[in-house]
Amino acid sequence: MIRIKHALISAILVGSLAACGAPPPTPRGAESVAVNRYLWAASLDVLSFLPVETADPFTGVITTGFGTPPGSGRAYRATVQVSDPAMDARSLNLSLLTRNGPVAAETQRAVEDAILSRARQLRIADGAL
């Protein structure tokens, strides 16, 4: 009996919102992701040696803690933003830091190129090319 009352109240509330012209509520998990999935996955793959602190596919932001790549003695930290659904270099924004500050431009460019190359590999493997 209580379930029926809850269902009836929910139906009335949704109906009244629809009558007011408001869009119906979006079911949980049905939001659309506005970032390129290949760039997103490639970023996580290339930077897998870094501990992920936050990863939000809806905003396209990945932040990591400090980690040391294999064969190196220097710790890095990264923030990645995939800002567009297009698979384009302009959709990828990377900030790479060491404990002493920003990395050299060549290092940052090499990591960006590695992410873009990996994204192309994933896209080709997926048959989406």
Buried (B, 14 or more C-beta within 10 A) or exposed (E): EEEEEEEEEEEEEEEEEEEEEEEEEEEEEEEEBEBBBBBBBBBBBBBEEBEBEEBEBEBBBBBBEBBEBEEEEEBBBBBBBBBBBEBEEEBBEBEBBBEEEEBEEEBBEEBBEBBBEBBBEBBEEEEEE
